[in-house]
């Protein structure tokens, strides 16, 4: 071959890789085919009067969408089950059901996923509605499915979620793992941008659902954005919207200013019940917005029974930018209606500049009446004054009505500069307690309070009305740690209804009690525990403050409960969902008594907790304590596997890729012959690996040759091979 041929061939060969990459890029940039043209409806057409159907392919699932969207059948009274996972292969999906048409097209049947997954759901481009279901009607039920994929659309009005745009029926035991992103073409209409993990708009019931994906949009929530209130057709929804036993672990980001923007569970709630929900993910919002760990904002001016009960936030809640006109809270950012916040707990850090910031709620509205009762905060509260009202409180930033039987032991920081002291205050329970209506009773604070403002107190920073300022708020039977602030109210030398306590006394003071966890899943024939915790004291005798403790499960054929001192032990009996009611006759400490002994008059607290009894609790992940190891022939090593959740019923199955080199039994690895072996631990659908290198015991280091290879080189080589193996996967 001539010299020039070598050069030409090298150039051609060099073009192969970039050309291939370019072709692949072109393929991925092409719009994916839609499922509408590939729908299979034969399963229905052959038996249109059947009461139940089984779907096993993506084409058949697309057929369900085609039938509902063509108004051929709404499936009311019919049940559809999934025989296995459905892979939508990244092709464009049109949601099942459509509210925008006349007449509307709703799914009114029951879809039971049987624990299977809808994989690679993909909706992209521009539009207004994007989800697996567009409209679940009043009779519709969607349950037991997991959704993975990506939902990202842009438009003037954007409603998108993993499971449903509009839900008027029931969504239960569903999980979203699909990333949800909504982009506004016109930010000025941000009040109509809703992005959520489960449902964008909920006027029905969502129970025992999980979101484990990032949600980002104008307004964003882990479970559902808009809940209750006015339906899109302009009629008021008389039925209460319910979210119960739901959890969010995904990052929630709301991007539009000037509105309720981000909540770990919900954004807005009107006529509603939020019960036993947990947020673990970080929640972020932009300036001049309401941001909350559970809900951004509540506005229930027509329903006196609306409530947030038994909810827990452990995620950080952050407002970024200028926070004027907003509210930031561990449970609720702001309330503007009739709201009861009961038996809730915040452990996350809450922060926002130029804004009301509180451990339970930021802005506690009083025009219609809001009550906080038996709630606990241990998160750090941080606010900073720029040029607007800035309040920081362990329970509420501003209280207009009633805070009772609450405990704070989180630190409160209010920073800033300037001569203005108006509307700037920090307090252990409330930043400001409005004198014409605000009452704080039987509350304690053991958190440190620091503020550049003169209005700083162990209970409240400012205890007067806006106008007239002679009206003082009502503080009754309250106490604060004497090192946290100089006085109970920052604007008064003395406060008749409050006293300080020492660190030693704190150990035996009890103000609130909570049942944890808020809900639980237990395997059939398995057990799980709920615990009644007393706050803030850790040394208080349980029997002196809890006079009676009883528990009942409904229906009682699902699970049983037994009392063991401060523990309620629950055993799973048969598959299904149940609710446990726990009644407590509770005597908090008498805060008027210098000795802080138990009060003589008990009051009753009723907790509820959701219980799901399942055949198995699937693993959500598994890790090993080592990713690579080196053994000499004949040596052994025990690997430790950690499965999440801890109560998973999936057994750990061990295997060796090269048992002739190294075998494994119950995590114990035995080296047999020189070589490498990939040790795999599997729990359910998840696995973890460790690359084990076996070295011959006869191998000694020398001055040259292959036998002189150091162990470290072999270990690195093994780890490199393992990484290549993972990358291939």
C-alpha positions as CSV (number, residue, x, y, z in Angstrom):
1,X,0.0,0.0,0.0
2,X,1.3,3.4,-0.9
3,X,2.1,6.0,1.8
4,X,-0.8,8.2,0.6
5,X,-3.2,5.3,1.0
6,X,-2.3,5.1,4.7
7,X,-3.2,8.8,5.2
8,X,-6.4,8.5,3.3
9,X,-7.5,5.4,5.2
10,X,-6.6,7.0,8.5
11,X,-8.7,10.1,7.6
12,X,-11.7,7.9,6.7
13,X,-11.4,5.8,9.8
14,X,-11.1,9.0,11.9
15,X,-14.4,10.2,10.4
16,X,-16.3,7.0,11.5
17,X,-16.8,8.0,15.2
18,X,-17.8,11.7,14.7
19,X,-20.0,10.7,11.8
20,X,-21.7,8.0,13.9
21,X,-22.2,10.5,16.7
22,X,-23.7,13.0,14.3
23,X,-26.1,10.5,12.9
24,X,-27.2,9.4,16.5
25,X,-27.7,13.1,17.4
26,X,-29.8,13.6,14.3
27,X,-31.9,10.5,15.3
28,X,-32.5,11.8,18.8
29,X,-33.4,15.3,17.6
30,X,-36.1,14.0,15.4
31,X,-39.6,14.1,16.9
32,X,-40.6,10.8,18.3
33,X,-43.6,9.1,16.8
34,X,-46.9,9.4,18.6
35,X,-48.8,6.5,20.0
36,X,-52.1,7.6,18.4
37,X,-51.4,5.8,15.2
38,X,-50.4,2.6,16.8
39,X,-53.3,2.0,19.1
40,X,-54.7,-1.5,19.5
41,X,-58.4,-1.6,20.6
42,X,-59.1,-5.2,19.7
43,X,-59.2,-6.2,23.4
44,X,-62.2,-4.0,23.8
45,X,-63.8,-4.3,20.3
46,X,-64.1,-8.1,20.8
47,X,-66.0,-7.8,24.1
48,X,-67.5,-4.3,24.5
49,X,-69.9,-5.4,27.2
50,X,-67.3,-7.2,29.4
51,X,-66.9,-6.0,33.0
52,X,-63.1,-6.4,33.1
53,X,-60.1,-6.4,30.7
54,X,-56.4,-7.2,30.9
55,X,-53.8,-5.1,29.1
56,X,-50.3,-6.4,28.4
57,X,-48.8,-4.2,25.6
58,X,-48.1,-0.6,25.0
59,X,-50.3,-0.7,21.9
60,X,-53.2,-1.9,24.0
61,X,-52.6,0.8,26.6
62,X,-52.6,3.4,23.7
63,X,-55.9,1.8,22.7
64,X,-57.4,2.7,26.1
65,X,-56.5,6.3,25.4
66,X,-57.9,6.2,21.9
67,X,-61.2,4.8,23.1
68,X,-61.7,7.3,25.9
69,X,-60.6,10.3,23.7
70,X,-62.9,9.3,20.9
71,X,-65.8,9.0,23.4
72,X,-66.3,5.4,22.4
73,X,-66.3,4.3,26.0
74,X,-65.6,6.0,29.3
75,X,-65.3,2.5,31.1
76,X,-67.7,3.4,33.9
77,X,-68.3,0.2,35.9
78,X,-65.5,-1.6,34.2
79,X,-62.0,-2.6,35.5
80,X,-58.8,-2.7,33.5
81,X,-55.8,-4.4,34.9
82,X,-52.2,-4.4,33.7
83,X,-50.6,-7.8,33.2
84,X,-47.1,-6.4,33.5
85,X,-45.0,-3.4,33.0
86,X,-45.9,-1.2,30.0
87,X,-43.0,0.4,28.1
88,X,-44.1,3.5,26.1
89,X,-40.6,3.7,24.5
90,X,-40.4,7.4,24.7
91,X,-43.0,8.0,22.0
92,X,-45.2,11.0,22.3
93,X,-48.2,10.3,24.5
94,X,-51.7,11.8,24.4
95,X,-53.3,11.8,27.8
96,X,-56.3,9.6,28.5
97,X,-59.3,11.9,28.8
98,X,-59.7,15.5,27.8
99,X,-61.5,18.3,29.7
100,X,-61.0,20.9,27.0
101,X,-63.4,19.3,24.5
102,X,-67.2,19.6,24.3
103,X,-68.5,17.3,25.6
104,X,-65.7,16.5,28.0
105,X,-64.1,13.1,27.8
106,X,-63.4,11.5,31.2
107,X,-62.1,8.1,32.3
108,X,-64.8,6.8,34.6
109,X,-63.5,3.2,35.1
110,X,-61.0,1.6,37.4
111,X,-57.4,1.1,36.2
112,X,-55.5,-1.3,38.6
113,X,-51.8,-1.4,37.7
114,X,-51.2,-4.3,40.1
115,X,-47.9,-2.7,41.1
116,X,-46.6,-2.5,37.6
117,X,-44.8,0.4,35.9
118,X,-45.7,2.6,33.0
119,X,-42.2,3.1,31.6
120,X,-40.8,6.0,29.5
121,X,-43.9,8.2,29.5
122,X,-42.9,11.1,27.2
123,X,-44.8,14.3,26.6
124,X,-42.8,17.3,25.2
125,X,-43.2,20.4,23.0
126,X,-45.9,23.0,23.6
127,X,-49.4,22.6,25.0
128,X,-51.6,23.1,28.0
129,X,-52.2,19.6,29.5
130,X,-49.7,16.8,29.9
131,X,-50.0,13.7,32.1
132,X,-50.7,10.0,31.8
133,X,-54.4,10.8,32.3
134,X,-55.9,14.1,31.1
135,X,-59.2,13.8,33.1
136,X,-60.2,11.2,35.7
137,X,-64.0,11.6,36.3
138,X,-66.0,11.4,39.4
139,X,-66.3,7.6,39.1
140,X,-62.8,7.0,38.0
141,X,-60.2,5.1,40.0
142,X,-56.5,4.8,39.2
143,X,-54.4,2.8,41.5
144,X,-51.2,0.7,42.0
145,X,-49.1,2.1,39.2
146,X,-45.7,3.7,39.0
147,X,-44.9,6.2,36.2
148,X,-41.4,6.9,34.9
149,X,-40.2,9.1,32.0
150,X,-40.2,12.8,31.3
151,X,-42.9,15.4,31.0
152,X,-41.8,18.8,29.8
153,X,-44.1,21.3,27.9
154,X,-44.2,25.0,27.4
155,X,-47.2,27.2,26.9
156,X,-49.2,30.2,28.2
157,X,-51.3,28.0,30.4
158,X,-49.6,24.8,31.6
159,X,-51.1,21.9,33.6
160,X,-48.9,18.9,33.9
161,X,-48.3,16.0,36.2
162,X,-47.1,12.4,36.3
163,X,-50.5,10.7,36.8
164,X,-53.3,13.1,36.0
165,X,-54.0,16.7,34.9
166,X,-57.5,16.8,36.5
167,X,-58.7,14.3,39.1
168,X,-62.3,14.2,40.3
169,X,-62.2,10.6,41.3
170,X,-59.6,8.5,43.3
171,X,-55.9,8.1,42.8
172,X,-54.4,5.7,45.3
173,X,-51.1,3.9,45.8
174,X,-49.4,5.4,42.8
175,X,-45.9,6.6,42.4
176,X,-44.3,9.2,40.1
177,X,-40.7,8.9,39.1
178,X,-41.1,11.0,35.9
179,X,-39.4,14.4,35.9
180,X,-42.0,17.1,35.5
181,X,-41.1,20.5,34.0
182,X,-43.5,23.3,32.9
183,X,-42.2,26.4,31.1
184,X,-44.3,29.5,30.7
185,X,-44.1,31.3,27.4
186,X,-45.7,34.3,29.1
187,X,-44.6,34.6,32.7
188,X,-47.4,37.1,33.3
189,X,-50.0,34.3,33.3
190,X,-48.0,32.3,35.9
191,X,-51.1,31.9,38.1
192,X,-52.3,29.3,35.6
193,X,-49.2,27.2,35.5
194,X,-49.5,24.0,37.6
195,X,-46.9,21.2,37.8
196,X,-47.1,18.3,40.2
197,X,-45.9,14.8,40.7
198,X,-49.4,13.1,40.9
199,X,-52.1,15.5,39.8
200,X,-52.0,19.1,38.6
201,X,-55.6,19.8,39.8
202,X,-57.3,17.7,42.4
203,X,-61.0,17.8,43.2
204,X,-61.3,14.2,44.4
205,X,-59.1,12.0,46.6
206,X,-55.4,11.2,46.4
207,X,-54.2,8.6,49.0
208,X,-51.0,6.7,49.7
209,X,-49.2,8.2,46.7
210,X,-45.5,9.0,46.3
211,X,-43.5,11.4,44.3
212,X,-39.8,10.6,43.9
213,X,-39.0,13.0,41.0
214,X,-38.0,16.7,40.5
215,X,-41.0,19.0,39.8
216,X,-40.3,22.4,38.4
217,X,-42.7,25.1,37.0
218,X,-44.5,28.3,37.7
219,X,-46.2,26.7,40.6
220,X,-45.0,23.2,41.7
221,X,-46.0,20.6,44.2
222,X,-44.9,17.0,45.0
223,X,-48.5,15.6,44.9
224,X,-51.1,18.1,43.6
225,X,-51.1,21.8,42.9
226,X,-54.6,23.0,43.0
227,X,-57.0,21.4,45.5
228,X,-60.7,22.0,45.9
229,X,-62.5,25.3,45.3
230,X,-63.7,26.4,41.8
231,X,-63.7,23.7,39.1
232,X,-62.3,24.8,35.7
233,X,-65.9,25.2,34.4
234,X,-66.4,28.0,36.9
235,X,-68.7,26.0,39.3
236,X,-67.7,25.7,42.9
237,X,-66.7,22.1,43.9
238,X,-68.9,21.2,46.8
239,X,-67.0,18.0,47.6
240,X,-63.9,18.4,49.6
241,X,-60.5,17.6,48.0
242,X,-58.6,15.1,50.0
243,X,-54.8,14.2,50.1
244,X,-53.9,11.7,52.7
245,X,-51.0,9.4,53.5
246,X,-48.9,10.8,50.6
247,X,-45.2,11.5,50.6
248,X,-42.8,13.6,48.5
249,X,-39.0,13.1,48.3
250,X,-38.4,15.0,45.1
251,X,-37.0,18.6,44.8
252,X,-39.8,21.1,44.3
253,X,-39.1,24.4,42.5
254,X,-41.7,27.1,41.9
255,X,-40.4,29.9,39.6
256,X,-43.2,32.5,39.3
257,X,-43.3,35.5,41.6
258,X,-46.3,37.1,43.2
259,X,-48.4,33.9,44.0
260,X,-48.5,30.7,45.9
261,X,-45.6,29.0,44.2
262,X,-44.2,25.8,45.8
263,X,-45.4,23.2,48.3
264,X,-44.0,19.8,49.2
265,X,-47.4,18.2,48.9
266,X,-49.8,21.0,47.6
267,X,-49.6,24.5,46.3
268,X,-53.1,25.9,47.0
269,X,-56.0,24.4,48.9
270,X,-59.5,25.7,49.3
271,X,-62.1,23.2,50.5
272,X,-59.8,20.4,51.5
273,X,-58.3,17.9,53.9
274,X,-54.5,17.3,54.0
275,X,-53.8,14.4,56.4
276,X,-50.8,12.3,57.4
277,X,-48.6,13.6,54.6
278,X,-44.8,13.8,54.7
279,X,-42.4,16.0,52.7
280,X,-38.7,15.1,52.7
281,X,-37.6,17.0,49.6
282,X,-36.3,20.5,49.4
283,X,-38.9,23.2,48.5
284,X,-37.8,26.4,46.8
285,X,-39.8,29.4,45.6
286,X,-39.0,32.9,44.2
287,X,-39.7,36.3,45.8
288,X,-43.1,37.7,46.7
289,X,-44.5,34.1,46.9
290,X,-46.0,31.7,49.4
291,X,-43.8,28.6,50.0
292,X,-44.5,25.7,52.4
293,X,-43.2,22.3,53.3
294,X,-46.7,20.8,53.0
295,X,-48.8,23.5,51.3
296,X,-47.8,26.9,49.9
297,X,-51.1,28.6,50.7
298,X,-54.6,27.8,52.0
299,X,-57.7,29.8,51.3
300,X,-60.8,28.1,52.7
301,X,-63.3,30.9,53.2
302,X,-66.4,28.7,52.7
303,X,-65.6,25.5,54.6
304,X,-65.0,25.6,58.3
305,X,-63.9,22.0,58.4
306,X,-60.9,22.3,56.2
307,X,-57.7,21.1,58.0
308,X,-54.1,20.1,57.8
309,X,-53.7,17.2,60.3
310,X,-50.8,15.0,61.2
311,X,-48.4,16.2,58.5
312,X,-44.6,16.3,58.8
313,X,-42.0,18.3,56.9
314,X,-38.3,17.5,57.1
315,X,-37.2,19.2,53.9
316,X,-35.6,22.6,53.7
317,X,-38.0,25.4,52.7
318,X,-36.4,28.3,51.0
319,X,-37.6,31.6,49.5
320,X,-35.1,33.2,47.1
321,X,-35.0,36.9,46.2
322,X,-37.1,39.7,47.6
323,X,-39.8,38.1,49.8
324,X,-42.1,41.2,50.3
325,X,-45.7,40.2,50.4
326,X,-45.0,36.5,50.9
327,X,-45.0,33.8,53.6
328,X,-42.7,30.9,54.3
329,X,-43.5,28.1,56.6
330,X,-42.5,24.5,57.5
331,X,-46.1,23.3,57.1
332,X,-47.9,26.2,55.3
333,X,-46.5,29.3,53.7
334,X,-49.6,31.4,54.3
335,X,-53.2,31.1,55.3
336,X,-56.1,33.3,54.1
337,X,-59.1,31.5,55.3
338,X,-60.7,29.0,57.8
339,X,-57.8,26.6,58.5
340,X,-57.0,24.2,61.3
341,X,-53.4,23.1,61.5
342,X,-53.3,20.2,64.0
343,X,-50.7,17.7,65.2
344,X,-48.1,18.7,62.7
345,X,-44.3,18.7,63.0
346,X,-41.5,20.5,61.2
347,X,-37.8,19.6,61.5
348,X,-36.6,21.3,58.3
349,X,-34.7,24.6,58.1
350,X,-37.0,27.5,56.9
351,X,-35.6,30.7,55.4
352,X,-36.6,33.7,53.4
353,X,-35.5,37.4,53.1
354,X,-37.9,40.3,53.7
355,X,-40.7,38.0,54.6
356,X,-42.7,36.4,57.4
357,X,-41.0,33.1,58.2
358,X,-42.3,30.5,60.7
359,X,-41.7,26.9,61.7
360,X,-45.3,25.9,61.1
361,X,-46.7,28.8,59.1
362,X,-45.4,32.1,57.8
363,X,-48.5,34.3,57.5
364,X,-51.3,33.1,59.7
365,X,-54.4,35.0,58.4
366,X,-57.2,36.0,60.8
367,X,-59.9,37.5,58.7
368,X,-61.8,34.1,58.8
369,X,-60.0,32.3,61.5
370,X,-56.9,30.0,61.6
371,X,-55.9,27.8,64.5
372,X,-52.6,26.0,65.2
373,X,-52.9,23.3,67.9
374,X,-50.5,20.6,69.2
375,X,-47.7,21.3,66.7
376,X,-43.9,21.1,67.2
377,X,-41.0,22.9,65.4
378,X,-37.3,22.0,65.8
379,X,-36.1,23.5,62.5
380,X,-34.0,26.7,62.3
381,X,-35.9,29.8,61.3
382,X,-34.1,32.5,59.4
383,X,-35.4,35.8,58.0
384,X,-33.7,39.1,57.0
385,X,-35.0,42.6,56.9
386,X,-34.4,44.6,53.7
387,X,-37.2,47.1,53.3
388,X,-40.4,45.3,54.1
389,X,-42.3,43.6,57.0
390,X,-40.0,40.9,58.4
391,X,-41.2,38.5,61.1
392,X,-39.7,35.3,62.4
393,X,-41.3,32.8,64.8
394,X,-40.8,29.3,65.9
395,X,-44.4,28.4,65.3
396,X,-45.8,31.3,63.2
397,X,-44.3,34.5,61.9
398,X,-47.6,36.4,62.5
399,X,-50.6,35.2,64.6
400,X,-54.0,36.7,64.1
401,X,-56.1,34.2,66.0
402,X,-55.0,31.2,68.1
403,X,-51.8,29.2,68.7
404,X,-52.2,26.6,71.5
405,X,-50.4,23.6,73.0
406,X,-47.4,24.0,70.8
407,X,-43.7,23.6,71.4
408,X,-40.7,25.2,69.7
409,X,-37.1,24.3,70.2
410,X,-35.7,25.6,66.9
411,X,-33.5,28.7,66.8
412,X,-34.8,31.9,65.3
413,X,-32.6,34.4,63.5
414,X,-33.7,37.8,62.1
415,X,-30.9,39.9,60.6
416,X,-30.8,43.3,58.9
417,X,-29.7,46.8,59.3
418,X,-31.2,50.3,59.4
419,X,-33.0,52.5,61.8
420,X,-36.5,51.3,61.1
421,X,-38.0,49.0,63.7
422,X,-41.6,49.0,62.5
423,X,-43.0,45.7,61.6
424,X,-39.8,43.8,62.3
425,X,-40.0,41.2,65.1
426,X,-38.8,37.8,66.2
427,X,-40.3,35.5,68.9
428,X,-39.9,31.9,70.1
429,X,-43.6,31.1,69.3
430,X,-44.7,34.0,67.1
431,X,-42.8,36.9,65.6
432,X,-45.9,39.1,66.1
433,X,-49.1,38.4,68.0
434,X,-51.7,40.8,66.8
435,X,-53.3,42.6,69.8
436,X,-56.8,42.9,68.5
437,X,-57.3,39.2,67.9
438,X,-54.1,37.1,68.6
439,X,-54.0,34.6,71.4
440,X,-51.1,32.3,72.4
441,X,-51.8,29.8,75.2
442,X,-50.1,26.8,76.8
443,X,-47.0,27.1,74.5
444,X,-43.3,26.8,75.2
445,X,-40.1,27.8,73.3
446,X,-36.7,26.5,74.1
447,X,-35.0,27.9,71.0
448,X,-32.5,30.7,70.9
449,X,-33.9,34.0,69.6
450,X,-31.6,36.5,67.9
451,X,-32.7,39.7,66.2
452,X,-31.2,43.1,65.3
453,X,-34.7,44.5,66.1
454,X,-35.6,45.7,69.6
455,X,-38.8,43.6,69.2
456,X,-37.5,40.2,70.3
457,X,-39.1,37.9,72.8
458,X,-39.1,34.4,74.2
459,X,-42.8,34.0,73.3
460,X,-43.4,36.9,70.8
461,X,-41.5,39.8,69.5
462,X,-44.4,42.2,69.1
463,X,-47.6,41.8,71.1
464,X,-49.8,44.6,69.9
465,X,-52.2,45.5,67.1
466,X,-51.2,47.5,64.1
467,X,-53.9,50.1,65.0
468,X,-54.7,50.9,67.7
469,X,-51.3,49.9,69.2
470,X,-52.7,50.0,72.7
471,X,-54.5,46.7,72.1
472,X,-52.3,43.9,73.4
473,X,-52.3,40.3,72.4
474,X,-53.4,37.6,74.8
475,X,-50.6,35.4,76.2
476,X,-51.7,32.8,78.7
477,X,-49.8,30.0,80.5
478,X,-46.7,30.2,78.3
479,X,-43.0,29.7,79.1
480,X,-39.7,30.2,77.5
481,X,-36.1,29.1,78.1
482,X,-34.5,31.9,80.1
483,X,-31.3,32.0,78.0
484,X,-33.2,32.5,74.7
485,X,-34.5,36.1,75.3
486,X,-34.7,38.7,78.0
487,X,-38.5,38.8,78.3
488,X,-41.6,37.0,77.0
489,X,-42.7,39.9,74.6
490,X,-40.2,42.2,73.0
491,X,-42.4,45.2,73.3
492,X,-43.3,44.8,77.0
493,X,-41.2,44.8,80.2
494,X,-43.4,42.1,81.8
495,X,-46.1,39.7,80.5
496,X,-48.5,38.3,83.2
497,X,-49.3,35.1,81.4
498,X,-45.7,33.9,80.8
499,X,-42.7,32.8,82.8
500,X,-39.2,31.6,82.0
501,X,-37.7,28.1,82.8
502,X,-34.2,26.7,83.1
503,X,-32.5,24.1,81.0
504,X,-32.9,21.6,83.9
505,X,-36.6,22.4,84.1
506,X,-37.0,22.0,80.4
507,X,-36.4,18.2,80.7
508,X,-39.6,17.7,82.6
509,X,-41.9,20.2,80.8
510,X,-44.5,18.7,78.4
511,X,-46.5,20.9,76.1
512,X,-47.4,18.8,73.1
513,X,-47.6,15.1,72.1
514,X,-47.4,13.6,68.6
515,X,-47.9,10.2,67.1
516,X,-45.1,9.1,64.7
517,X,-44.9,8.1,62.0
518,X,-47.9,9.7,60.2
519,X,-48.6,6.6,58.2
520,X,-47.0,3.2,57.7
521,X,-46.9,0.2,55.3
522,X,-46.7,-3.2,56.9
523,X,-46.4,-6.6,55.4
524,X,-49.1,-9.2,55.8
525,X,-48.4,-11.1,59.0
526,X,-45.7,-8.5,59.8
527,X,-45.6,-5.8,62.4
528,X,-44.7,-2.1,62.7
529,X,-44.7,0.4,65.6
530,X,-46.2,3.9,66.1
531,X,-44.8,5.9,69.0
532,X,-46.4,8.6,71.1
533,X,-43.7,11.3,71.7
534,X,-43.8,14.0,74.4
535,X,-42.4,17.5,73.7
536,X,-40.2,19.3,74.5
537,X,-39.1,17.5,77.7
538,X,-37.2,14.2,77.2
539,X,-37.1,13.4,80.9
540,X,-40.8,13.8,81.7
541,X,-42.5,10.6,83.1
542,X,-44.8,9.3,80.4
543,X,-47.4,8.0,82.9
544,X,-47.7,11.3,84.6
545,X,-48.9,13.1,81.4
546,X,-50.7,10.4,79.5
547,X,-53.7,9.2,81.5
548,X,-55.2,7.0,78.8
549,X,-54.1,5.6,75.5
550,X,-56.3,3.5,73.2
551,X,-56.2,2.5,69.5
552,X,-58.7,1.1,67.0
553,X,-58.3,0.1,63.4
554,X,-61.1,0.4,60.8
555,X,-61.8,-2.0,59.2
556,X,-60.5,-4.4,61.8
557,X,-60.0,-7.3,59.4
558,X,-57.0,-5.4,57.8
559,X,-54.8,-4.8,60.8
560,X,-54.8,-5.0,64.6
561,X,-53.3,-2.6,67.2
562,X,-52.0,-3.2,70.7
563,X,-50.8,-0.7,73.3
564,X,-47.3,-1.2,74.8
565,X,-46.7,1.8,77.1
566,X,-45.9,4.7,74.6
567,X,-45.9,2.3,71.6
568,X,-48.8,1.3,69.4
569,X,-47.9,-2.0,67.8
570,X,-49.7,-2.7,64.5
571,X,-49.8,-6.2,62.9
572,X,-51.0,-6.7,59.3
573,X,-53.8,-9.3,58.9
574,X,-55.1,-9.1,55.4
575,X,-54.2,-7.0,52.3
576,X,-55.8,-3.6,52.0
577,X,-55.9,-0.1,53.5
578,X,-57.1,0.9,56.9
579,X,-57.2,3.9,59.2
580,X,-56.1,3.7,62.8
581,X,-57.6,6.1,65.4
582,X,-55.5,6.7,68.5
583,X,-57.1,8.5,71.5
584,X,-55.0,10.1,74.2
585,X,-56.1,11.7,77.4
586,X,-53.2,14.1,77.9
587,X,-52.2,16.3,80.8
588,X,-49.6,18.9,79.7
589,X,-47.4,20.7,82.2
590,X,-49.1,23.4,84.2
591,X,-47.1,26.4,83.0
592,X,-48.5,28.6,85.7
593,X,-47.0,26.3,88.3
594,X,-43.3,27.2,89.2
595,X,-42.6,23.4,89.4
596,X,-44.3,22.8,86.0
597,X,-46.1,19.7,87.2
598,X,-48.8,17.9,85.2
599,X,-52.1,19.9,84.9
600,X,-55.0,18.4,86.8
601,X,-57.4,18.7,83.8
602,X,-56.6,16.4,80.9
603,X,-57.8,17.1,77.4
604,X,-58.4,14.6,74.7
605,X,-56.4,14.4,71.4
606,X,-57.4,12.1,68.6
607,X,-54.7,11.1,66.1
608,X,-55.3,9.2,62.9
609,X,-52.8,7.2,60.9
610,X,-53.0,5.4,57.6
611,X,-52.1,1.8,57.4
612,X,-51.4,-0.1,54.2
613,X,-51.1,-3.9,54.5
614,X,-49.2,-5.4,51.5
615,X,-48.1,-8.8,50.5
616,X,-44.6,-7.5,50.2
617,X,-42.8,-4.2,50.8
618,X,-40.6,-3.8,47.7
619,X,-37.0,-2.6,48.0
620,X,-36.3,0.9,46.8
621,X,-32.6,0.4,46.6
622,X,-29.6,-1.6,47.9
623,X,-26.0,-0.7,48.6
624,X,-22.9,-2.6,49.7
625,X,-20.3,-1.4,52.2
626,X,-17.5,-2.1,49.6
627,X,-17.3,-1.7,45.9
628,X,-13.9,-3.5,45.5
629,X,-11.8,-5.8,47.6
630,X,-8.7,-8.0,47.4
631,X,-8.3,-11.5,48.9
632,X,-5.6,-14.1,49.0
633,X,-6.6,-17.6,48.0
634,X,-8.4,-19.2,51.0
635,X,-9.3,-16.0,52.7
636,X,-12.9,-14.8,53.4
637,X,-14.7,-11.5,53.5
638,X,-18.2,-10.6,54.8
639,X,-20.0,-7.9,52.8
640,X,-22.8,-5.9,54.4
641,X,-25.8,-5.1,52.3
642,X,-28.2,-2.2,53.2
643,X,-31.7,-2.3,51.8
644,X,-34.1,0.6,51.7
645,X,-36.6,0.9,53.1
646,X,-35.5,-0.8,56.2
647,X,-38.7,-2.8,56.5
648,X,-38.6,-4.1,53.0
649,X,-39.7,-7.7,52.7
650,X,-37.5,-8.4,49.7
651,X,-34.8,-10.9,50.6
652,X,-31.2,-10.2,49.6
653,X,-30.0,-12.7,47.0
654,X,-26.3,-13.1,46.6
655,X,-24.4,-14.3,43.5
656,X,-20.9,-14.5,42.1
657,X,-20.1,-13.9,38.4
658,X,-17.1,-16.2,38.7
659,X,-17.6,-18.8,41.5
660,X,-14.4,-20.6,40.5
661,X,-12.5,-17.5,41.6
662,X,-14.7,-16.5,44.6
663,X,-18.0,-17.8,45.8
664,X,-20.5,-16.1,48.1
665,X,-23.1,-17.3,50.6
666,X,-25.2,-14.9,52.7
667,X,-22.7,-12.1,52.1
668,X,-19.6,-14.2,53.0
669,X,-17.1,-14.3,50.2
670,X,-14.6,-17.1,49.9
671,X,-11.5,-16.8,47.6
672,X,-10.8,-20.0,45.7
673,X,-8.4,-19.3,42.8
674,X,-6.6,-16.3,41.3
675,X,-8.8,-14.1,39.2
676,X,-11.7,-11.7,39.6
677,X,-15.3,-12.1,40.5
678,X,-18.2,-9.7,40.5
679,X,-20.2,-10.3,43.7
680,X,-23.8,-9.2,43.2
681,X,-26.4,-8.5,46.0
682,X,-30.0,-8.2,44.7
683,X,-33.2,-7.1,46.4
684,X,-36.2,-7.0,44.2
685,X,-35.4,-5.0,41.1
686,X,-32.3,-3.4,42.6
687,X,-28.7,-4.7,42.8
688,X,-25.3,-3.6,44.0
689,X,-21.9,-5.1,43.1
690,X,-18.4,-5.6,44.5
691,X,-15.4,-6.5,42.4
692,X,-13.3,-9.1,44.2
693,X,-9.7,-9.8,43.1
694,X,-8.2,-13.1,44.3
695,X,-4.4,-13.3,44.5
696,X,-2.5,-16.6,44.6
697,X,-0.9,-17.2,48.0
698,X,2.3,-18.3,46.1
699,X,2.7,-15.0,44.3
700,X,5.6,-13.0,45.7
701,X,6.9,-9.6,44.8
702,X,10.1,-9.7,42.6
703,X,12.3,-7.5,40.6
704,X,10.4,-8.0,37.4
705,X,7.9,-10.1,35.4
706,X,4.1,-10.3,35.7
707,X,4.3,-11.9,39.1
708,X,5.6,-8.7,40.5
709,X,2.4,-6.8,39.9
710,X,1.4,-5.1,43.2
711,X,-2.0,-5.8,44.7
712,X,-3.0,-2.2,44.4
713,X,-2.8,-2.4,40.6
714,X,-5.0,-5.5,40.6
715,X,-7.5,-3.8,42.8
716,X,-7.6,-0.7,40.6
717,X,-7.9,-2.8,37.5
718,X,-10.9,-4.7,39.1
719,X,-12.5,-1.4,40.1
720,X,-12.0,-0.1,36.6
721,X,-13.6,-3.2,35.1
722,X,-16.6,-2.8,37.4
723,X,-17.0,0.8,36.3
724,X,-16.9,-0.2,32.7
725,X,-19.5,-2.9,33.4
726,X,-21.8,-0.2,35.1
727,X,-21.3,2.2,32.2
728,X,-22.4,-0.5,29.8
729,X,-25.6,-1.0,31.7
